[in-house]
Structure formats: C-alpha cells, structure tokens
Amino acid sequence: MKLSSSLLLFFAQFCVFLRDACAQEAAEDALRRGLTWQHNGQVFSILSRGSRYRPASRRQTEPPSSDDAVVVVRNNNDTAASRGSPRVPASSSSAQLRVLARQQAPQAAAGGDAPAVNREDMMVGDDPYNPYKQQGYNNPYYNYYDSYYRPRMRSPQRHGYGTRYHQNGLPDLVPDPTYIQIATYIQRAPMYNLRCAAEENCLSSSARYARDYDTRVLLRFPQRVKNQGTADFLPSKPRYAWEWHSCHNHYHSMDEFSLYELLDSRTQQQVAEGHKASFCLEDTSCDPGYYRRFACTSHSQGLSPGCYDTYNSDIDCQWIDITDVAPGRYILKVTVNPRQQVPESNFNNNVAQCDVQYTGTAAHVSGCTMTGY
C-alpha cells in the first residue's frame, strides 16, 4: 500500500514538472513564432530581450559586453547551410558580433583562437547618431557646411568699383573702331519690316512716303562702347522720365547716346542723315575682375567701369539708311555721348571714323581709327 502511494505521488510530481516545462517551451515557441518572417526562401526567427543604453563616448571605447542586446537568429532553410555563411540581419552592432562569434566558434575550437572582430568591420549605419562613423561628430561645428556647399574664395572688393556711392572721378566712354570694321555690311530690307524702326527715326526722310513693299538699303555695323573711367556712366534722364518703346520692349533713358553719320570723303559734308540712337544702357560684358551691375531686364541702366555696352549689327537702328546715296568713297563717323550731356573725364576719345567704299551693292570698310572730332 505504501509502495503504491509513493509511486502515485512520484508520478503526480513528474506530471506537474513535465507540464510546467512544456508550458514554458510552448510560450517561448509562441513568442518565436510571433517574430518570424520569410525572405528569399529562408525563414528567420528573432528574439530580443532588450539592451542597456551606453553613451556615445563609451560606445567607441568599450568592447561589447555580455549583457548587451541578445538576438537569436535561426535559419529554417536546409539549403542555407551549404552556402557558407548566410546573410544574417541584425538590429545592432552587438547582435552582429554575437552571430559572427557563433559562426566562428567551431572554427576556433578546431584551429585555435579566432581572430578578433574590429569595430570597423561592423555594419555601416548601425549607429543612428553617427551613421557614417565620423570621428569627432560631437563637435558643434561638424555640420557647419552643407554637403552640397563648397566655400569659395572671393577676391577682395576693389576700391571705388563696388557701388557708385563710393566711387571717385568720372566715367570715360571709348568706342571700339576695330569692332566696327570687322562686321559692316549692306542689307536690303522691305519697308514692312522697318515700321518699328521708323518710329524711332532710324530711317532717312524719304522713308516717310515709302510703301510696305519698297526696299530700303541699310549700311549695318556693330558698336561696342567701353567705360574706362573710374565711375558709372548713368543716363542723363531720371528714372521717372524714361520713355517706354512698345516695339522694342525697353525704356529709352537718353535722347542721344550715339550719333551715326555718313560723310563725303572730300568735302566732309553729311550725305546720309544721321539719326539719334537712344538705346538701353547695360553692362553686356566686363573685363576680368569687374562685375556686371546694370541690365535692362532688371530696370537699371548704366555702364559700369571696366564694362562694355555692345550692340550687334543685326538689331534695329544699328545702321544708316543709304537708300538715296550714290556709289563712292565716304567716311563713317560714330560719336558716343555727342551732346556731352553726361560729364566725362575725357571727351577727346568719343569719335570713331572709318573709310567706306560703296559700290552700290557692297561696302568695303577700312582704316577705322579713334579721333577727337
């Protein structure tokens, strides 16, 4: 009787112990099954019991300890074992070190001590506060410059050329005679293409009675004026007095900026009516070391020191109407600031003259020089 009761008591205790062990294993299996995923034919199961926070300064100096985050990785794919070392996702650097240590444990037992894993071998980007493992990122100036910004070395500002309030002296306009000589030619254009230019008095007086299909003969040439002075050349009119021209879509800030004339080579008499050319003054280009500050599109007109105001030969009014001129030898005279409305340091270099041989169908230009009259 006593033996049977003892066996029953032992069997009951064994059942209770077996039930507790099965319940604990079932709970762990349920947790593992809750953190299981499949990728590329491999089934992964992960279990983490958390990790202890370490400051950034100790993170780089102390090796990972045994009480760090515990991550269990399991691969249920049988073919993964034959591929060598499978890809192991890890949530932290300590987890990756643990997985590597487990994979290298059999090799260490068979062949001796395993090589230590350097901190540089960890996964890049595992530290959210230092994803690229930059040294000294605690420096408050570590992100002073943006990654897309490159600081440039700028040359020091020249005295007297930054703004007109600090300039001394006067402007000095100089035409470019060589620029006129290399690009002068004859063009024949119908009158219906010149109506906008006729509004600015860019044609001779006989064009008033011309019909739309009548042809006008134009002596076209370019012009480039440089300000070699020490101050800005500003328009003679104030801004509120500028005149808007709807055909060319710009303001005329001067009544007479350039004067074009065609003179007889022997008598120096004017044979073609010179017209008043009032353009939009701007810095088309500048010498090295100088910067453009005036542009017609920004509603500011003028010519800065060291800059050029260029007019190509294909724009309106950049010509002399020679429809009524007979073939012969002439002088092309270009004068900038003809009425001297804007003060300059030197007015003896405002005129450019060229010898013109007109054959009735073409014009040959030579001997362009700069004169004072």
C-alpha positions as CSV (number, residue, x, y, z in Angstrom):
1,M,0.0,0.0,0.0
2,K,2.8,2.4,0.9
3,L,4.6,1.5,-2.3
4,S,1.7,2.2,-4.5
5,S,1.0,5.5,-2.8
6,S,4.7,6.5,-3.2
7,L,4.5,5.6,-6.9
8,L,1.4,7.7,-7.3
9,L,3.0,10.7,-5.6
10,F,6.1,10.4,-7.7
11,F,4.1,10.1,-10.9
12,A,2.0,13.2,-9.9
13,Q,5.1,15.3,-9.2
14,F,6.6,14.2,-12.5
15,C,3.5,15.2,-14.4
16,V,3.5,18.6,-12.8
17,F,7.1,19.2,-13.7
18,L,6.6,18.0,-17.2
19,R,3.5,20.3,-17.6
20,D,5.5,23.3,-16.4
21,A,8.4,22.6,-18.8
22,C,6.0,22.1,-21.7
23,A,4.1,25.3,-20.9
24,Q,7.4,27.3,-20.8
25,E,8.6,25.9,-24.1
26,A,5.2,26.5,-25.7
27,A,5.3,30.1,-24.5
28,E,8.8,30.6,-25.9
29,D,7.8,28.9,-29.2
30,A,4.7,31.2,-29.4
31,L,6.9,34.2,-29.0
32,R,9.3,33.0,-31.6
33,R,6.5,32.3,-34.0
34,G,5.3,35.8,-33.4
35,L,8.6,37.3,-34.6
36,T,9.1,35.0,-37.7
37,W,9.5,36.1,-41.3
38,Q,10.5,34.6,-44.6
39,H,12.7,36.1,-47.2
40,N,14.3,34.5,-50.4
41,G,13.3,31.1,-49.4
42,Q,14.7,31.4,-45.8
43,V,12.7,31.5,-42.6
44,F,14.1,33.8,-39.9
45,S,13.1,33.9,-36.2
46,I,14.3,36.6,-33.9
47,L,14.1,37.1,-30.2
48,S,15.4,40.2,-28.3
49,R,15.4,40.8,-24.5
50,G,16.4,44.4,-24.9
51,S,19.8,46.1,-24.3
52,R,21.3,48.6,-21.9
53,Y,21.9,52.1,-23.1
54,R,25.6,53.2,-23.4
55,P,26.7,56.8,-24.0
56,A,28.4,57.6,-27.3
57,S,31.7,58.2,-25.7
58,R,31.8,54.7,-24.1
59,R,30.3,53.2,-27.3
60,Q,33.6,53.7,-29.2
61,T,36.0,52.8,-26.4
62,E,34.4,49.8,-24.6
63,P,34.0,46.4,-26.3
64,P,30.5,44.9,-26.4
65,S,29.7,43.2,-23.1
66,S,27.8,40.0,-22.4
67,D,24.7,41.9,-21.1
68,D,24.0,43.7,-24.3
69,A,21.1,43.0,-26.6
70,V,20.5,39.3,-27.1
71,V,19.3,38.4,-30.6
72,V,18.6,34.9,-31.7
73,V,18.7,34.2,-35.4
74,R,17.5,30.9,-36.8
75,N,17.5,29.8,-40.4
76,N,15.0,27.1,-41.2
77,N,16.1,26.7,-44.8
78,D,18.2,23.5,-45.1
79,T,20.0,24.7,-48.2
80,A,21.4,27.7,-46.4
81,A,23.9,25.6,-44.5
82,S,25.7,24.5,-47.7
83,R,26.1,28.1,-48.9
84,G,28.8,29.0,-46.4
85,S,27.9,32.0,-44.2
86,P,24.3,33.1,-44.9
87,R,23.1,36.7,-44.8
88,V,22.2,37.5,-41.2
89,P,20.1,40.5,-40.5
90,A,20.9,42.2,-37.2
91,S,19.3,45.1,-35.4
92,S,22.5,46.3,-33.7
93,S,26.3,46.0,-33.9
94,S,26.3,43.8,-30.7
95,A,23.9,41.4,-32.3
96,Q,26.0,41.1,-35.4
97,L,29.1,40.4,-33.3
98,R,27.2,37.7,-31.5
99,V,26.2,36.0,-34.7
100,L,29.7,36.2,-36.1
101,A,31.1,34.7,-32.8
102,R,28.6,31.8,-33.0
103,Q,29.6,31.1,-36.6
104,Q,33.3,31.2,-35.8
105,A,33.1,29.1,-32.6
106,P,33.5,25.7,-34.3
107,Q,36.5,27.0,-36.3
108,A,38.1,28.4,-33.2
109,A,37.7,25.1,-31.4
110,A,39.3,23.1,-34.2
111,G,42.1,25.5,-35.4
112,G,42.9,27.7,-32.4
113,D,42.0,31.2,-31.4
114,A,39.6,33.0,-33.7
115,P,40.6,36.5,-34.9
116,A,39.0,39.4,-33.1
117,V,36.4,41.4,-34.9
118,N,37.4,45.0,-35.4
119,R,35.0,47.8,-34.9
120,E,35.5,48.9,-38.5
121,D,34.0,45.5,-39.6
122,M,30.6,46.4,-38.1
123,M,27.7,47.3,-40.3
124,V,27.9,50.9,-41.6
125,G,24.9,52.9,-40.4
126,D,24.2,50.8,-37.2
127,D,24.6,53.9,-35.0
128,P,21.7,56.3,-35.5
129,Y,23.7,59.2,-34.0
130,N,26.7,58.5,-36.2
131,P,25.6,56.5,-39.3
132,Y,28.8,57.1,-41.2
133,K,31.1,56.5,-38.2
134,Q,32.5,60.0,-38.3
135,Q,35.1,60.8,-35.8
136,G,34.5,63.8,-33.6
137,Y,30.9,64.3,-34.5
138,N,30.2,65.7,-31.1
139,N,31.9,68.9,-32.3
140,P,29.3,71.6,-32.6
141,Y,30.8,72.6,-35.9
142,Y,30.8,69.2,-37.5
143,N,27.9,70.2,-39.8
144,Y,28.8,73.8,-40.3
145,Y,28.9,73.4,-44.1
146,D,26.2,71.6,-46.1
147,S,27.4,68.6,-48.1
148,Y,26.4,70.3,-51.3
149,Y,28.0,73.6,-50.4
150,R,31.6,74.3,-51.2
151,P,33.0,77.5,-49.8
152,R,34.6,79.7,-52.5
153,M,37.4,82.1,-52.1
154,R,36.3,85.5,-53.3
155,S,38.7,88.2,-54.4
156,P,38.7,91.4,-52.3
157,Q,36.5,94.2,-53.4
158,R,38.3,96.9,-55.3
159,H,38.1,100.4,-54.0
160,G,35.8,102.7,-56.0
161,Y,34.2,99.9,-58.1
162,G,31.7,98.4,-55.7
163,T,28.9,101.0,-55.8
164,R,28.6,104.5,-57.1
165,Y,28.3,106.0,-53.7
166,H,32.0,105.1,-53.0
167,Q,33.4,106.0,-56.5
168,N,35.7,108.8,-57.2
169,G,36.3,110.5,-60.6
170,L,34.2,110.5,-63.8
171,P,33.3,108.0,-66.5
172,D,35.1,107.8,-69.8
173,L,33.4,106.3,-72.8
174,V,35.5,104.9,-75.6
175,P,34.2,103.4,-78.9
176,D,35.9,100.4,-80.4
177,P,36.8,101.2,-84.1
178,T,38.1,97.6,-84.8
179,Y,34.7,96.2,-83.8
180,I,33.0,98.4,-86.4
181,Q,35.4,97.5,-89.2
182,I,35.1,93.7,-89.0
183,A,31.3,93.4,-89.3
184,T,30.0,96.1,-91.6
185,Y,27.8,95.1,-94.5
186,I,24.9,96.1,-96.8
187,Q,21.4,94.9,-96.3
188,R,18.2,95.4,-98.3
189,A,15.0,95.2,-96.3
190,P,11.4,95.7,-97.2
191,M,9.6,98.6,-95.6
192,Y,7.1,96.5,-93.8
193,N,9.9,95.1,-91.6
194,L,11.1,98.5,-90.7
195,R,7.9,100.1,-89.3
196,C,9.1,99.8,-85.7
197,A,12.5,101.3,-86.5
198,A,10.8,104.2,-88.4
199,E,9.0,105.2,-85.2
200,E,12.5,105.9,-83.7
201,N,13.6,108.0,-86.7
202,C,16.1,105.3,-87.7
203,L,15.4,105.9,-91.5
204,S,16.0,108.8,-93.8
205,S,13.3,111.4,-94.6
206,S,12.4,109.7,-97.9
207,A,11.1,106.7,-95.9
208,R,8.0,108.7,-94.8
209,Y,6.4,108.2,-98.2
210,A,7.6,104.6,-98.8
211,R,5.1,101.8,-99.2
212,D,5.3,98.5,-97.4
213,Y,6.9,96.6,-100.3
214,D,9.5,99.3,-101.1
215,T,13.1,98.3,-100.4
216,R,15.5,100.3,-98.2
217,V,19.3,100.0,-98.4
218,L,20.9,99.9,-95.0
219,L,24.6,100.2,-94.0
220,R,24.7,97.9,-91.0
221,F,27.6,97.9,-88.5
222,P,28.1,96.9,-84.8
223,Q,29.2,99.1,-81.9
224,R,30.9,98.4,-78.7
225,V,31.5,101.2,-76.1
226,K,33.7,100.8,-73.1
227,N,33.7,102.8,-69.9
228,Q,37.4,103.1,-69.0
229,G,36.8,105.7,-66.3
230,T,36.5,105.4,-62.6
231,A,32.8,106.0,-62.1
232,D,29.5,104.7,-63.6
233,F,28.1,106.3,-66.7
234,L,24.5,106.9,-65.8
235,P,21.7,108.1,-68.1
236,S,21.0,111.8,-68.3
237,K,17.3,111.4,-67.6
238,P,16.0,110.4,-64.2
239,R,14.2,107.1,-63.9
240,Y,10.7,108.7,-63.9
241,A,11.4,110.4,-67.2
242,W,12.4,107.3,-69.2
243,E,10.3,106.6,-72.3
244,W,8.9,103.2,-72.9
245,H,9.1,101.9,-76.5
246,S,6.5,99.1,-77.1
247,C,8.1,97.8,-80.3
248,H,11.5,97.1,-78.8
249,N,10.1,96.5,-75.3
250,H,12.6,98.6,-73.3
251,Y,12.9,102.0,-71.8
252,H,14.9,104.8,-73.5
253,S,16.9,106.5,-70.8
254,M,18.7,109.0,-73.1
255,D,17.7,111.1,-76.0
256,E,21.0,110.8,-77.7
257,F,23.6,108.2,-76.7
258,S,25.2,107.6,-80.1
259,L,25.2,109.6,-83.4
260,Y,25.8,107.8,-86.7
261,E,26.8,109.9,-89.8
262,L,28.0,109.2,-93.3
263,L,30.2,112.0,-94.7
264,D,31.7,112.7,-98.1
265,S,35.4,111.8,-98.1
266,R,36.4,115.1,-99.9
267,T,34.0,117.8,-98.6
268,Q,33.3,116.2,-95.1
269,Q,29.6,117.0,-95.8
270,Q,26.9,114.8,-94.5
271,V,25.4,112.8,-97.3
272,A,23.1,110.5,-95.2
273,E,21.0,111.8,-92.4
274,G,22.5,110.8,-89.1
275,H,19.9,109.7,-86.6
276,K,19.9,109.8,-82.8
277,A,20.3,106.4,-81.4
278,S,18.9,106.0,-77.9
279,F,19.4,102.5,-76.6
280,C,19.0,100.6,-73.4
281,L,22.3,101.1,-71.5
282,E,23.6,97.9,-69.8
283,D,26.7,96.0,-68.9
284,T,26.9,93.5,-71.7
285,S,30.3,92.2,-70.7
286,C,33.2,93.2,-68.4
287,D,36.9,92.9,-68.2
288,P,38.3,90.2,-65.8
289,G,37.9,91.4,-62.2
290,Y,34.9,93.6,-62.9
291,Y,31.3,92.6,-62.5
292,R,28.1,93.4,-64.3
293,R,25.7,95.6,-62.3
294,F,23.3,97.1,-64.9
295,A,20.8,95.2,-67.0
296,C,17.8,96.3,-69.0
297,T,15.8,93.4,-67.7
298,S,16.3,94.5,-64.1
299,H,15.1,98.1,-64.8
300,S,18.5,99.5,-64.2
301,Q,20.5,101.3,-66.9
302,G,24.1,102.4,-66.9
303,L,27.6,101.4,-67.8
304,S,30.0,100.3,-65.0
305,P,33.8,100.9,-65.1
306,G,35.6,98.2,-66.9
307,C,32.5,97.0,-68.7
308,Y,31.2,97.2,-72.3
309,D,27.9,98.1,-73.9
310,T,27.7,96.0,-77.1
311,Y,25.2,96.4,-80.0
312,N,25.4,93.7,-82.7
313,S,24.8,94.7,-86.3
314,D,21.6,92.7,-86.6
315,I,19.5,94.7,-84.1
316,D,17.1,97.5,-85.1
317,C,18.5,101.0,-85.7
318,Q,22.1,99.8,-85.8
319,W,22.5,101.2,-89.3
320,I,22.5,104.2,-91.6
321,D,19.9,104.4,-94.3
322,I,21.8,104.9,-97.6
323,T,18.9,104.3,-100.0
324,D,19.5,107.8,-101.6
325,V,23.3,107.6,-101.5
326,A,25.2,107.2,-104.8
327,P,28.3,104.8,-105.0
328,G,31.6,106.4,-104.0
329,R,34.0,106.9,-101.1
330,Y,32.7,108.0,-97.8
331,I,33.5,108.3,-94.1
332,L,31.5,106.5,-91.4
333,K,31.5,108.6,-88.2
334,V,30.3,107.2,-84.9
335,T,30.1,109.5,-81.9
336,V,29.2,108.5,-78.4
337,N,27.7,111.0,-75.9
338,P,27.6,113.6,-78.8
339,R,26.0,116.4,-76.8
340,Q,28.2,115.8,-73.8
341,Q,25.1,115.7,-71.5
342,V,26.9,113.3,-69.2
343,P,30.2,114.6,-67.8
344,E,33.3,112.6,-68.7
345,S,37.0,112.8,-67.8
346,N,37.9,113.0,-71.4
347,F,35.8,113.9,-74.5
348,N,38.7,113.6,-77.0
349,N,38.2,109.9,-77.5
350,N,34.5,109.7,-78.2
351,V,34.6,109.5,-82.0
352,A,35.5,106.6,-84.3
353,Q,35.9,107.1,-88.1
354,C,36.2,104.5,-90.9
355,D,36.8,104.8,-94.7
356,V,33.9,103.3,-96.7
357,Q,34.0,102.3,-100.3
358,Y,30.4,101.9,-101.5
359,T,29.9,100.2,-104.9
360,G,26.1,100.2,-104.9
361,T,25.9,96.5,-104.0
362,A,28.6,96.2,-101.2
363,A,30.6,98.3,-98.8
364,H,34.3,97.8,-98.1
365,V,35.4,99.3,-94.7
366,S,39.0,100.0,-93.8
367,G,41.2,102.4,-91.7
368,C,38.9,102.6,-88.7
369,T,40.6,104.8,-86.0
370,M,39.6,106.8,-83.0
371,T,39.7,110.6,-83.2
372,G,38.7,113.5,-81.1
373,Y,36.4,115.3,-83.6
